[in-house]
Amino acid sequence: MTALSIVVAVLCALTALLGLYYALRDLSADLVLLGACALTALGWAVLGAALGVRDLGGGSPPDRITLYGYLLTAVVMAVGGGWAGLFERSRWGSVVIAVAALVSLVLLMRLHQIWPGGFA
């Protein structure tokens, strides 16, 4: 899980930096930024599926509702940020994507604080 979490963290950070770059350059979200947002959502979905398989295999987390709530929120943030960036054709669409990626990164850090040791 740790390697997958690192991949998701890198995706979130790169998407946030790319969104910030687009906002500072006064660019609207294009397919590169929207693709980064989609990759972030896909990374979260893969992490959620891996944690679900681990949960079914017997390694249950102490509080399933909070864990899956965080995972669902992260996926919704990534998809919602991309959705807003797609329809907001100004620099603010890029800002929304950057903020959504930052929130997803904070959610990932918070997951590791709540469940140390790779979601034990």
C-alpha positions in Angstrom: 0.0 0.0 0.0 2.9 2.4 0.7 4.1 2.4 -2.9 0.6 3.0 -4.2 0.1 5.8 -1.7 3.3 7.4 -2.9 2.1 7.2 -6.5 -1.2 8.9 -5.5 0.7 11.5 -3.5 2.9 12.3 -6.5 -0.1 12.5 -8.8 -1.9 14.9 -6.5 1.2 17.1 -6.1 1.9 17.2 -9.8 -1.7 18.0 -10.6 -1.8 20.8 -8.0 1.5 22.3 -9.3 0.2 22.0 -12.9 -3.1 23.7 -11.9 -1.2 26.5 -10.1 1.1 27.0 -13.2 -2.0 27.2 -15.4 -3.6 29.7 -13.0 -0.5 31.9 -12.8 -0.2 31.9 -16.6 -3.9 32.8 -16.9 -4.7 29.6 -18.8 -7.8 27.6 -18.8 -7.8 23.9 -18.2 -6.9 22.0 -21.3 -6.6 18.2 -21.9 -3.2 18.0 -20.2 -4.6 19.4 -16.9 -7.8 17.5 -17.2 -5.9 14.3 -17.9 -3.8 14.9 -14.8 -7.0 15.3 -12.9 -8.3 12.1 -14.4 -5.1 10.2 -13.5 -5.4 11.5 -9.9 -9.0 10.2 -9.7 -7.9 6.9 -11.2 -5.1 6.6 -8.7 -7.5 7.1 -5.8 -9.9 4.5 -7.3 -7.1 2.0 -7.5 -6.0 2.7 -4.0 -9.6 2.3 -2.8 -9.9 -0.9 -4.7 -6.7 -2.2 -3.2 -7.8 -1.3 0.3 -11.2 -2.9 -0.3 -9.5 -6.1 -1.4 -7.3 -6.0 1.7 -10.4 -5.4 3.9 -12.1 -8.4 2.4 -9.0 -10.5 2.9 -9.2 -10.1 6.7 -7.1 -7.0 7.4 -9.9 -4.8 8.6 -9.2 -1.1 9.5 -10.4 0.1 12.9 -13.0 2.4 11.5 -14.3 1.4 8.1 -16.8 4.3 7.7 -14.1 7.0 8.1 -11.7 5.1 5.8 -14.1 4.7 2.9 -15.6 8.1 3.5 -12.1 9.6 3.0 -11.6 7.5 -0.1 -14.9 8.5 -1.6 -14.3 12.1 -0.8 -10.9 12.1 -2.5 -12.4 10.5 -5.7 -15.3 13.0 -5.7 -12.8 15.9 -5.2 -10.7 14.8 -8.1 -13.7 14.2 -10.4 -15.4 17.4 -9.3 -12.3 19.5 -9.8 -12.0 18.2 -13.3 -15.7 18.8 -14.0 -15.4 22.4 -12.7 -12.2 22.9 -14.7 -13.9 21.6 -17.8 -16.8 24.0 -17.6 -15.1 27.0 -16.1 -13.2 28.3 -19.1 -11.1 30.8 -17.2 -8.1 30.7 -14.9 -10.4 29.9 -12.0 -11.1 26.4 -13.5 -7.4 25.7 -13.1 -7.5 27.1 -9.6 -10.3 24.8 -8.7 -8.3 21.8 -10.0 -5.3 22.8 -8.0 -7.3 23.2 -4.8 -9.0 19.9 -5.4 -5.6 18.2 -5.9 -4.3 19.8 -2.7 -7.3 18.7 -0.7 -6.8 15.2 -2.0 -3.2 15.3 -0.9 -4.2 16.4 2.5 -6.8 13.6 2.7 -4.0 11.1 1.8 -1.8 12.5 4.6 -4.6 12.4 7.0 -5.3 8.7 6.1 -1.8 7.9 7.1 -2.1 9.7 10.4 -5.3 7.9 11.2 -4.1 4.4 10.1 -0.3 4.3 10.6 1.7 1.5 9.1 0.0 1.3 5.8 -3.6 1.4 6.8 -3.2 -1.3 9.5 
